[in-house]
Structures are given as C-alpha cells and as structure tokens.
Amino acid sequence: MPLPVLEALMVLAWSSGFVGMRFSADYAPVFLVILWRLVALVLLLFPLVAREIRHAPWPLLIRQSLVGVLAVAGYLAGVSKGIEAGVPTGLAALVADLVPAGTVLIASCIFRQRNPAGVWGGLALGLAGTLLVCRDVIAVGSAPAWAYVLPVAGMMSLALATVWQQRSSPGQSGLSPLAMLWLQSLVSCPVFAGLQAAQGSVWPIPSGGFAASVAWTAVFATLGGYGLYWACLRRSSPARVTGVLFLSPPVTLVWAWAMFGEPLSWTILAGTAISGSGVWFMRAGEGGGRSPLRQARQSQGQV
C-alpha cells in the first residue's frame, strides 16, 4: 500500500483514540478501559504472532518490551488521565501530537544531532499553533493546572520510544508491526493493572458503555493507530511519520465538537491549521537528506 495512504489511515485511526478516551471517561475509569483493551488485544493477536515471538531473540524482545512501556503505557497513561481530569479532547490531541517536537529535542539534547532549518521552522509553526489553540481552549476548560502537564509527559514518552526504536541495533532483525504491538500491549498490561488497582477494582464493568469503550479503543485506536504508526515508521523516518500526526488534531476537534459539544472556534481551527503547516516545512527540511533523524535511520537500519 502506498505510504501516503497508510499515513492517511493512521491519522484517522489516531484521532479516533482521543475520541474513544473521552467517550470512555463517561462509563468507567480510563485506566480500567485501557487495561481491558490491552488484554483483549493480547488474546486476539496471540494466535497470529505466537510463532514469530517464539523464534525472536531475547535481546530483541527485551528491547521491544522497554520501548512498549514508553510508547504504550507512558503515552496512554499521560494523555488519557489528562482527558479524564478535564483537559479538552482537542487540546490533548494537539499537545500529544507534538511528538515531532519531542523527537527533535531528544535527538538534539541527548544525541547531540544538528537539525536543518526546515525542521526547526516546522516545529516552530507547530508550537505556535498549539499556543494559539491553548489560549481559547484553556479559558473554557475545567481541568486543574497539573492535568495539562499529563499530555505533555505522555507525548515525551512516545517521542523517546520513537527515537529509541529508530536507533536500534542494525544487527537485530525487527519484529513485524503486529508482533511488536502484541508484545508492547502485553508488557503494558501490568502497568495499567497497577495504576487501576491503586484507585479501585480491576474487574470489567458489565455494561454496554464499557464494552463499547473497550472495543472502540482496542480496534481503532490501538490496533489501527499504533499498528499503522509502527508500519509507517518501518518505511519512513520519525520526522515524517510523527510530523503527519500534526494533521490528526483537526479531525479530533471536529469529532469532539460534534459528539461532546467541546469548544470549536475559528481561532482554534486557525491554530490547528498553523500546526498542520509544520508538517510540510518538516518534510521540506528533511528532503535535503541532512535531517539527523533520517541519518539515524540510514545508519542504524529500519526497525
């Protein structure tokens, strides 16, 4: 399938995850929904990946498990808890989708890599658009101040996992996206079991709303969103794949407005459009072949 098609599907699936989190908050604690959505995926995917997992080398499985704790548990815990605490869905999506900013900052600060001007220009536009959206959304939000930090923490967790994944050892053969998703879901289950146990029962709630929440987030958000994310990352660089996620917040904003009556104004749409324009600047900056993230991909091999 052409990469742009995969990227378009990834945007749709990724945006559905934020809507699913907001929908779930009306029926059950978000950690409980995430726990059982991961359990459902582990059981559903096991017959399809058992052979591959059984023959995979232990160093690869250990590395993918650690990446999964950051990419799945860290990301979902921060974003979902922020939405449950009252952070507007559209703002949480916009902050969480600033993964390109996180990947470039990590590559620059930790790995001392230099970024081309186009990449920095795209990130500047993305951050400027986010600030514009924040000005309107925070004014009508009901979340406490600490809740707005949670989506940022979740975004940085996914950014760290993305850079680590792309810089993996070239001597190790990678897992397929499906096997990777199964393993990362498996190792994240104990994390959310512990988080949920700290605030209540871990048993599923016998209701249609809970079942719909688990099904929606498992199929569309996790299987579709994460599966397509890793599939795209196998064929492109972190800067491009995470940059495409700038296009997810507009879809999320419209869904949140239509389904939950969350604020939607021309200022919010304008800010989101400015953030989205950062995608094209990042791609232009990466096109010259000097992007540090692209160099990492070429030197370390594809995942």
VOBA-1610 file (N, C-alpha, C; in pm, whole numbers, padded with zeros to 5 digits, always signed):
BEGIN
Met+00085-00119+00000Met+00000+00000+00000Met+00089+00124+00000Pro+00060+00225-00083Pro+00142+00346-00086Pro+00151+00411+00051Leu+00267+00468+00082Leu+00289+00529+00212Leu+00190+00640+00243Pro+00156+00732+00148Pro+00056+00835+00181Pro-00079+00779+00223Val-00119+00665+00165Val-00245+00602+00204Val-00236+00550+00347Leu-00123+00485+00378Leu-00104+00437+00515Leu-00106+00553+00614Glu-00045+00664+00575Glu-00040+00780+00664Glu-00179+00840+00685Ala-00261+00843+00579Ala-00397+00895+00593Ala-00479+00806+00686Leu-00467+00675+00671Leu-00537+00583+00760Leu-00488+00597+00903Met-00357+00619+00918Met-00301+00637+01052Met-00361+00760+01120Val-00377+00869+01047Val-00434+00991+01104Val-00577+00967+01151Leu-00657+00899+01068Leu-00795+00871+01107Leu-00801+00782+01231Ala-00719+00676+01232Ala-00720+00585+01345Ala-00666+00653+01471Trp-00561+00734+01454Trp-00501+00800+01569Trp-00599+00898+01634Ser-00670+00974+01551Ser-00766+01071+01606Ser-00881+01002+01676Ser-00917+00883+01631Ser-01026+00810+01696Ser-00992+00772+01838Gly-00863+00760+01868Gly-00823+00723+02002Gly-00858+00829+02105Phe-00841+00957+02071Phe-00874+01063+02165Phe-01024+01070+02189Val-01102+01050+02083Val-01247+01048+02098Val-01289+00929+02185Gly-01223+00815+02162Gly-01253+00697+02243Gly-01222+00718+02390Met-01110+00788+02419Met-01077+00816+02559Met-01183+00904+02625Arg-01226+01006+02551Arg-01329+01097+02605Arg-01460+01022+02624Phe-01497+00936+02529Phe-01619+00856+02539Phe-01611+00761+02658Ser-01494+00700+02678Ser-01477+00602+02785Ser-01491+00665+02922Ala-01448+00791+02935Ala-01450+00857+03066Ala-01591+00869+03123Asp-01693+00859+03037Asp-01831+00868+03084Asp-01883+00736+03141Tyr-01808+00626+03119Tyr-01859+00495+03157Tyr-01771+00420+03257Ala-01642+00454+03263Ala-01552+00380+03350Ala-01422+00458+03367Pro-01343+00427+03470Pro-01211+00489+03483Pro-01126+00458+03359Val-01052+00554+03312Val-00979+00536+03186Val-00873+00426+03199Phe-00811+00412+03315Phe-00710+00307+03331Phe-00774+00169+03321Leu-00897+00155+03368Leu-00966+00027+03359Leu-00997-00006+03213Val-01043+00093+03137Val-01071+00071+02995Val-00944+00035+02920Ile-00836+00107+02946Ile-00710+00078+02876Ile-00661-00061+02911Leu-00670-00100+03039Leu-00625-00233+03080Leu-00696-00341+03001Trp-00829-00333+02992Trp-00903-00440+02926Trp-00896-00431+02774Arg-00869-00313+02721Arg-00847-00306+02577Arg-00715-00373+02542Leu-00614-00360+02628Leu-00487-00427+02603Leu-00498-00577+02622Val-00573-00618+02725Val-00595-00761+02747Val-00665-00823+02626Ala-00765-00753+02573Ala-00837-00804+02455Ala-00744-00818+02335Leu-00656-00721+02317Leu-00562-00729+02205Leu-00462-00842+02223Val-00413-00861+02344Val-00318-00969+02370Val-00380-01103+02335Leu-00504-01124+02378Leu-00571-01250+02349Leu-00604-01265+02201Leu-00645-01156+02137Leu-00686-01162+01998Leu-00568-01186+01904Leu-00455-01122+01933Leu-00342-01128+01841Leu-00248-01245+01865Phe-00257-01308+01980Phe-00161-01413+02014Phe-00152-01524+01908Pro-00266-01579+01861Pro-00253-01686+01760Pro-00181-01640+01633Leu-00186-01511+01603Leu-00126-01461+01480Leu+00023-01434+01493Val+00071-01416+01616Val+00211-01376+01634Val+00291-01477+01716Ala+00227-01582+01765Ala+00294-01675+01857Ala+00421-01733+01795Arg+00416-01773+01670Arg+00533-01833+01605Arg+00648-01733+01595Glu+00615-01610+01555Glu+00720-01509+01541Glu+00782-01474+01675Ile+00700-01460+01777Ile+00752-01427+01910Ile+00839-01540+01963Arg+00797-01663+01938Arg+00870-01777+01990Arg+01011-01787+01931His+01027-01744+01806His+01157-01754+01740His+01238-01624+01745Ala+01186-01522+01807Ala+01259-01395+01816Ala+01368-01403+01922Pro+01482-01339+01900Pro+01590-01341+02000Pro+01551-01263+02126Trp+01601-01309+02240Trp+01566-01245+02367Trp+01607-01099+02375Pro+01726-01060+02326Pro+01760-00917+02332Pro+01659-00828+02260Leu+01608-00877+02147Leu+01508-00801+02073Leu+01378-00790+02152Leu+01336-00900+02213Leu+01212-00898+02291Leu+01224-00805+02412Ile+01339-00806+02476Ile+01358-00718+02592Ile+01355-00572+02549Arg+01424-00540+02437Arg+01426-00402+02391Arg+01286-00355+02352Gln+01213-00439+02281Gln+01078-00402+02240Gln+00984-00388+02360Ser+01010-00465+02464Ser+00928-00453+02586Ser+00950-00317+02651Leu+01075-00273+02658Leu+01105-00143+02717Leu+01050-00030+02632Val+01062-00044+02500Val+01003+00055+02410Val+00852+00059+02429Gly+00791-00057+02449Gly+00646-00063+02466Gly+00599+00006+02592Val+00676-00006+02700Val+00637+00061+02823Val+00632+00213+02802Leu+00728+00265+02725Leu+00731+00408+02697Leu+00622+00447+02597Ala+00613+00372+02487Ala+00525+00411+02376Ala+00378+00387+02407Val+00347+00280+02477Val+00208+00247+02504Val+00167+00292+02644Ala+00236+00239+02747Ala+00195+00271+02885Ala+00219+00417+02917Gly+00338+00469+02888Gly+00367+00608+02921Gly+00279+00706+02846Tyr+00264+00683+02716Tyr+00184+00774+02633Tyr+00037+00771+02673Leu-00021+00651+02681Leu-00164+00640+02709Leu-00197+00687+02851Ala-00110+00658+02946Ala-00138+00699+03083Ala-00145+00851+03094Gly-00050+00920+03032Gly-00049+01065+03040Gly-00167+01130+02970Val-00191+01089+02846Val-00297+01152+02767Val-00436+01118+02821Ser-00459+00992+02851Ser-00593+00950+02895Ser-00628+01008+03032Lys-00532+01011+03122Lys-00561+01067+03255Lys-00584+01217+03246Gly-00513+01284+03155Gly-00538+01426+03135Gly-00679+01453+03086Ile-00726+01373+02990Ile-00862+01389+02939Ile-00964+01360+03048Glu-00940+01255+03127Glu-01032+01222+03236Glu-01038+01333+03339Ala-00926+01403+03359Ala-00920+01511+03458Ala-00984+01639+03408Gly-01023+01643+03280Gly-01093+01760+03229Gly-01023+01836+03120Val-00904+01792+03076Val-00838+01859+02964Val-00922+01837+02839Pro-00961+01943+02766Pro-01042+01924+02645Pro-00977+01828+02547Thr-01058+01745+02484Thr-01007+01640+02397Thr-00923+01696+02284Gly-00968+01805+02221Gly-00894+01862+02111Gly-00757+01912+02152Leu-00749+01976+02270Leu-00620+02025+02318Leu-00528+01909+02353Ala-00581+01805+02416Ala-00500+01688+02448Ala-00444+01625+02322Ala-00526+01620+02217Ala-00480+01564+02090Ala-00370+01649+02029Leu-00387+01780+02035Leu-00288+01869+01975Leu-00155+01861+02049Val-00159+01862+02183Val-00036+01852+02260Val+00029+01717+02240Ala-00051+01610+02244Ala+00004+01476+02230Ala+00066+01454+02092Asp+00012+01522+01991Asp+00063+01503+01856Asp+00181+01593+01824Leu+00235+01659+01926Leu+00359+01733+01906Leu+00480+01641+01925Val+00461+01514+01895Val+00570+01417+01903Val+00691+01462+01820Pro+00672+01525+01701Pro+00790+01572+01626Pro+00879+01664+01708Ala+00818+01751+01788Ala+00898+01839+01872Ala+00978+01758+01972Gly+00914+01658+02030Gly+00984+01575+02127Gly+01098+01496+02064Thr+01076+01439+01945Thr+01180+01360+01882Thr+01302+01445+01846Val+01276+01565+01795Val+01389+01651+01757Val+01462+01701+01881Leu+01389+01735+01987Leu+01454+01781+02110Leu+01538+01670+02171Ile+01486+01549+02173Ile+01562+01437+02227Ile+01685+01409+02143Ala+01668+01409+02010Ala+01782+01384+01922Ala+01888+01492+01938Ser+01845+01615+01961Ser+01940+01726+01974Ser+02008+01729+02110Cys+01928+01713+02215Cys+01981+01728+02351Cys+02055+01604+02400Ile+02006+01486+02364Ile+02066+01362+02414Ile+02173+01311+02318Phe+02142+01310+02187Phe+02234+01254+02090Phe+02318+01358+02018Arg+02302+01485+02056Arg+02383+01594+02004Arg+02380+01603+01852Gln+02264+01585+01794Gln+02249+01590+01649Gln+02200+01728+01606Arg+02249+01771+01492Arg+02212+01901+01438Arg+02094+01887+01344Asn+02000+01981+01352Asn+01879+01976+01272Asn+01882+02083+01164Pro+01834+02051+01043Pro+01826+02153+00938Pro+01723+02259+00972Ala+01737+02374+00909Ala+01649+02487+00939Ala+01503+02455+00911Gly+01474+02375+00807Gly+01336+02342+00774Gly+01266+02267+00885Val+01338+02177+00952Val+01278+02101+01062Val+01245+02194+01178Trp+01339+02283+01213Trp+01313+02378+01321Trp+01199+02473+01286Gly+01192+02514+01159Gly+01083+02601+01117Gly+00948+02533+01131Gly+00941+02406+01091Gly+00816+02333+01106Gly+00776+02316+01250Leu+00872+02288+01337Leu+00841+02274+01479Leu+00796+02406+01539Ala+00857+02516+01495Ala+00816+02647+01545Ala+00670+02676+01509Leu+00632+02642+01385Leu+00493+02661+01344Leu+00399+02573+01427Gly+00439+02449+01449Gly+00356+02359+01528Gly+00334+02410+01669Leu+00440+02458+01732Leu+00427+02510+01868Leu+00345+02639+01871Ala+00365+02725+01769Ala+00288+02850+01764Ala+00139+02822+01750Gly+00105+02726+01666Gly-00036+02690+01652Gly-00094+02633+01779Thr-00013+02553+01851Thr-00060+02496+01977Thr-00088+02605+02080Leu-00001+02703+02089Leu-00022+02812+02183Leu-00149+02891+02149Leu-00175+02907+02019Leu-00295+02978+01978Leu-00420+02901+02019Val-00416+02770+02002Val-00530+02687+02043Val-00546+02691+02195Cys-00434+02684+02266Cys-00439+02683+02412Cys-00506+02809+02467Arg-00485+02921+02400Arg-00540+03048+02450Arg-00691+03042+02462Asp-00758+02978+02367Asp-00904+02969+02370Asp-00953+02851+02453Val-00885+02737+02439Val-00937+02616+02500Val-00919+02615+02651Ile-00803+02658+02698Ile-00780+02657+02842Ile-00877+02749+02914Ala-00917+02858+02847Ala-01009+02954+02909Ala-01143+02892+02943Val-01186+02793+02865Val-01316+02730+02890Val-01303+02593+02953Gly-01179+02547+02976Gly-01158+02416+03034Gly-01182+02417+03184Ser-01205+02299+03240Ser-01233+02286+03383Ser-01126+02205+03455Ala-01021+02170+03386Ala-00918+02085+03445Ala-00827+02165+03536Pro-00775+02102+03642Pro-00675+02169+03726Pro-00545+02189+03649Ala-00461+02278+03698Ala-00339+02314+03624Ala-00250+02193+03600Trp-00239+02103+03700Trp-00149+01989+03684Trp-00193+01894+03573Ala-00322+01893+03541Ala-00372+01800+03440Ala-00317+01831+03301Tyr-00287+01959+03276Tyr-00236+01997+03144Tyr-00093+01949+03122Val-00025+01910+03228Val+00111+01857+03215Val+00109+01712+03167Leu+00001+01641+03196Leu-00004+01498+03166Leu+00008+01467+03017Pro-00068+01534+02927Pro-00048+01505+02784Pro+00094+01536+02736Val+00157+01638+02794Val+00296+01669+02757Val+00388+01554+02797Ala+00369+01502+02919Ala+00451+01391+02965Ala+00428+01267+02878Gly+00303+01242+02841Gly+00274+01129+02753Gly+00338+01145+02617Met+00334+01266+02563Met+00395+01293+02433Met+00545+01268+02437Met+00613+01315+02542Met+00758+01297+02552Met+00794+01150+02568Ser+00708+01072+02634Ser+00732+00929+02648Ser+00728+00860+02512Leu+00630+00894+02428Leu+00622+00836+02294Leu+00738+00884+02208Ala+00779+01010+02223Ala+00891+01062+02145Ala+01020+00987+02178Leu+01043+00962+02307Leu+01162+00887+02346Leu+01159+00745+02289Ala+01041+00682+02294Ala+01028+00547+02237Ala+01053+00548+02088Thr+01008+00653+02019Thr+01025+00661+01873Thr+01172+00673+01836Val+01244+00761+01905Val+01387+00778+01876Val+01464+00650+01908Trp+01433+00589+02021Trp+01499+00465+02060Trp+01473+00355+01956Gln+01348+00346+01913Gln+01312+00245+01814Gln+01390+00263+01685Gln+01404+00387+01639Gln+01468+00412+01512Gln+01619+00397+01519Arg+01676+00407+01638Arg+01820+00394+01655Arg+01859+00256+01705Ser+01773+00158+01688Ser+01800+00023+01737Ser+01917-00039+01661Ser+01975-00139+01721Ser+02095-00202+01665Ser+02066-00263+01529Pro+02152-00236+01427Pro+02131-00294+01295Pro+02153-00444+01291Gly+02216-00499+01396Gly+02242-00642+01397Gly+02122-00725+01438Gln+02014-00662+01479Gln+01895-00734+01523Gln+01786-00724+01418Ser+01724-00834+01386Ser+01612-00832+01294Ser+01489-00786+01369Gly+01412-00698+01308Gly+01296-00641+01377Gly+01176-00732+01373Leu+01081-00705+01462Leu+00954-00774+01463Leu+00860-00708+01364Ser+00760-00783+01320Ser+00656-00725+01238Ser+00574-00629+01324Pro+00505-00531+01260Pro+00423-00438+01340Pro+00322-00508+01429Leu+00264-00619+01381Leu+00163-00690+01460Leu+00225-00755+01583Ala+00341-00820+01564Ala+00410-00882+01678Ala+00459-00777+01776Met+00507-00665+01723Met+00553-00556+01807Met+00438-00502+01892Leu+00322-00486+01830Leu+00206-00434+01901Leu+00161-00532+02008Trp+00162-00661+01979Trp+00122-00761+02078Trp+00214-00757+02199Leu+00345-00755+02175Leu+00440-00756+02285Leu+00429-00630+02369Gln+00415-00515+02304Gln+00406-00390+02377Gln+00276-00380+02456Ser+00169-00438+02404Ser+00043-00443+02479Ser+00057-00534+02600Leu+00127-00646+02582Leu+00144-00743+02691Leu+00219-00680+02808Val+00330-00613+02780Val+00411-00558+02890Val+00345-00436+02952Ser+00251-00374+02882Ser+00181-00258+02938Ser+00065-00298+03028Cys+00017-00422+03016Cys-00095-00467+03099Cys-00065-00456+03249Pro+00050-00505+03296Pro+00077-00493+03440Pro+00084-00347+03487Val+00130-00258+03400Val+00139-00117+03438Val+00000-00061+03467Phe-00094-00085+03377Phe-00228-00032+03396Phe-00306-00110+03502Ala-00272-00238+03521Ala-00334-00312+03630Ala-00295-00250+03763Gly-00168-00213+03777Gly-00123-00149+03900Gly-00184-00011+03919Leu-00190+00069+03811Leu-00248+00202+03821Leu-00396+00196+03858Gln-00469+00103+03798Gln-00611+00091+03828Gln-00634+00033+03967Ala-00551-00064+04009Ala-00566-00123+04141Ala-00546-00019+04251Ala-00466+00082+04222Ala-00440+00186+04321Ala-00562+00276+04344Gln-00659+00271+04250Gln-00776+00358+04264Gln-00908+00283+04263Gly-00905+00150+04250Gly-01030+00074+04252Gly-01014-00066+04198Ser-01126-00130+04167Ser-01126-00267+04118Ser-01073-00275+03975Val-01009-00390+03944Val-00958-00412+03809Val-01052-00498+03726Trp-01166-00537+03782Trp-01259-00622+03709Trp-01341-00538+03611Pro-01374-00594+03495Pro-01452-00518+03396Pro-01592-00486+03446Ile-01649-00379+03397Ile-01783-00336+03435Ile-01885-00396+03337Pro-01984-00470+03385Pro-02081-00533+03293Pro-02182-00432+03240Ser-02142-00354+03144Ser-02232-00256+03084Ser-02198-00241+02936Gly-02298-00196+02859Gly-02276-00176+02716Gly-02177-00065+02689Gly-02182+00042+02771Gly-02089+00152+02752Gly-01945+00111+02772Phe-01918+00028+02873Phe-01782-00019+02897Phe-01736-00109+02783Ala-01823-00200+02739Ala-01786-00290+02629Ala-01758-00211+02501Ala-01840-00109+02473Ala-01819-00028+02354Ala-01688+00051+02364Ser-01656+00101+02483Ser-01532+00175+02503Ser-01411+00086+02477Val-01414-00035+02530Val-01303-00128+02512Val-01288-00165+02364Ala-01401-00196+02300Ala-01396-00236+02159Ala-01346-00123+02070Trp-01398-00001+02093Trp-01359+00114+02011Trp-01208+00140+02022Thr-01160+00151+02145Thr-01020+00186+02165Thr-00926+00072+02126Ala-00970-00053+02142Ala-00884-00165+02106Ala-00867-00177+01955Val-00979-00170+01883Val-00975-00192+01738Val-00923-00070+01664Phe-00982+00046+01689Phe-00946+00164+01611Phe-00819+00233+01662Ala-00812+00256+01794Ala-00701+00334+01847Ala-00573+00252+01857Thr-00579+00133+01920Thr-00457+00056+01942Thr-00418-00024+01819Leu-00508-00112+01773Leu-00475-00195+01657Leu-00455-00110+01533Gly-00544-00013+01510Gly-00531+00072+01392Gly-00426+00180+01409Gly-00433+00256+01520Gly-00342+00367+01539Gly-00199+00325+01557Tyr-00171+00244+01659Tyr-00034+00201+01685Tyr+00017+00110+01574Gly-00069+00019+01525Gly-00024-00071+01419Gly+00021+00005+01296Leu-00057+00104+01253Leu-00019+00184+01137Leu+00100+00274+01168Tyr+00111+00320+01293Tyr+00225+00405+01331Tyr+00356+00330+01311Trp+00364+00208+01365Trp+00487+00131+01350Trp+00508+00086+01206Ala+00398+00058+01135Ala+00411+00019+00994Ala+00469+00134+00910Cys+00421+00256+00935Cys+00475+00371+00862Cys+00619+00399+00901Leu+00651+00377+01028Leu+00788+00404+01074Leu+00887+00308+01011Arg+00843+00189+00973Arg+00932+00094+00904Arg+00969+00144+00765Arg+00885+00229+00706Arg+00905+00272+00568Arg+00946+00417+00556Ser+00956+00488+00668Ser+00991+00629+00662Ser+01066+00667+00788Ser+01094+00796+00805Ser+01170+00844+00920Ser+01077+00894+01029Pro+01127+00904+01154Pro+01044+00958+01261Pro+00994+01098+01233Ala+01077+01183+01169Ala+01036+01321+01143Ala+00913+01325+01053Arg+00909+01240+00951Arg+00794+01241+00860Arg+00672+01179+00926Val+00690+01062+00987Val+00575+00990+01042Val+00511+01068+01156Thr+00594+01116+01250Thr+00537+01193+01360Thr+00487+01329+01312Gly+00550+01383+01205Gly+00502+01509+01150Gly+00362+01498+01093Val+00329+01383+01035Val+00196+01363+00981Val+00090+01372+01090Leu+00128+01341+01213Leu+00032+01346+01324Leu-00015+01487+01353Phe+00053+01589+01300Phe+00002+01726+01312Phe-00136+01739+01247Leu-00168+01647+01155Leu-00296+01654+01085Leu-00408+01584+01161Ser-00375+01518+01271Ser-00477+01448+01348Ser-00565+01541+01432Pro-00511+01644+01497Pro-00596+01730+01582Pro-00717+01791+01513Pro-00709+01838+01385Pro-00831+01891+01324Pro-00946+01791+01322Val-00914+01666+01291Val-01017+01563+01290Val-01071+01543+01431Thr-00982+01539+01530Thr-01023+01520+01668Thr-01111+01636+01716Leu-01074+01758+01679Leu-01151+01875+01721Leu-01294+01869+01669Val-01310+01831+01544Val-01444+01824+01485Val-01525+01712+01553Trp-01462+01597+01576Trp-01531+01489+01643Trp-01574+01529+01784Ala-01481+01592+01858Ala-01513+01632+01996Ala-01624+01737+01999Trp-01626+01826+01902Trp-01733+01926+01894Trp-01867+01860+01864Ala-01868+01767+01768Ala-01993+01703+01726Ala-02047+01607+01832Met-01958+01534+01900Met-02002+01430+01992Met-02019+01478+02135Phe-01934+01574+02177Phe-01934+01611+02318Phe-01958+01760+02340Gly-01977+01837+02234Gly-02003+01979+02248Gly-01884+02059+02297Glu-01763+02009+02275Glu-01644+02083+02317Glu-01623+02204+02227Pro-01556+02308+02277Pro-01548+02434+02202Pro-01478+02418+02067Leu-01532+02487+01969Leu-01474+02490+01836Leu-01494+02630+01781Ser-01385+02700+01757Ser-01392+02837+01708Ser-01295+02855+01593Trp-01306+02970+01526Trp-01215+02998+01417Trp-01071+03012+01467Thr-01055+03062+01588Thr-00920+03072+01644Thr-00859+02935+01665Ile-00939+02843+01717Ile-00890+02707+01738Ile-00856+02641+01605Leu-00943+02657+01507Leu-00916+02598+01375Leu-00794+02661+01310Ala-00779+02794+01326Ala-00663+02862+01268Ala-00533+02813+01333Gly-00536+02798+01466Gly-00417+02748+01534Gly-00382+02607+01493Thr-00485+02524+01475Thr-00461+02387+01430Thr-00405+02386+01289Ala-00455+02475+01202Ala-00405+02483+01065Ala-00258+02526+01063Ile-00221+02617+01152Ile-00081+02660+01161Ile+00006+02543+01204Ser-00042+02467+01301Ser+00034+02349+01343Ser+00047+02249+01228Gly-00063+02230+01154Gly-00058+02136+01042Gly+00040+02178+00935Ser+00056+02309+00915Ser+00151+02355+00812Ser+00294+02319+00848Gly+00318+02293+00977Gly+00451+02250+01017Gly+00491+02118+00953Val+00391+02035+00918Val+00420+01907+00852Val+00499+01930+00725Trp+00453+02023+00645Trp+00516+02044+00514Trp+00654+02106+00527Phe+00672+02193+00625Phe+00805+02250+00647Phe+00903+02144+00697Met+00853+02055+00781Met+00941+01948+00829Met+00981+01856+00714Arg+00885+01825+00627Arg+00918+01739+00513Arg+01016+01808+00419Ala+00996+01939+00398Ala+01088+02012+00312Ala+01228+02014+00371Gly+01236+02034+00503Gly+01366+02035+00567Gly+01432+01900+00565Glu+01352+01795+00571Glu+01407+01660+00569Glu+01446+01616+00430Gly+01386+01679+00328Gly+01406+01635+00192Gly+01549+01646+00143Gly+01625+01735+00205Gly+01762+01750+00162Gly+01852+01637+00202Gly+01798+01546+00286Gly+01875+01430+00324Gly+01969+01453+00440Arg+01970+01573+00499Arg+02061+01602+00608Arg+01995+01597+00744Ser+01867+01559+00748Ser+01799+01550+00876Ser+01869+01450+00966Pro+01899+01486+01092Pro+01964+01391+01181Pro+01882+01266+01204Leu+01749+01281+01202Leu+01666+01163+01221Leu+01672+01072+01101Arg+01681+01130+00982Arg+01696+01047+00863Arg+01833+00981+00863Gln+01938+01055+00904Gln+02070+00996+00910Gln+02072+00880+01008Ala+02003+00895+01120Ala+01997+00786+01216Ala+01932+00664+01155Arg+01826+00688+01079Arg+01756+00576+01016Arg+01844+00506+00914Gln+01920+00584+00835Gln+02003+00523+00733Gln+02121+00448+00794Ser+02178+00500+00902Ser+02296+00440+00961Ser+02261+00321+01050Gln+02143+00326+01113Gln+02106+00221+01207Gln+02018+00115+01143Gly+01961+00141+01024Gly+01874+00044+00959Gly+01731+00063+01002Gln+01639+00008+00925Gln+01498+00022+00956Gln+01459-00073+01067Val+01352-00035+01139Val+01304-00117+01251Val+01250-00250+01199
//
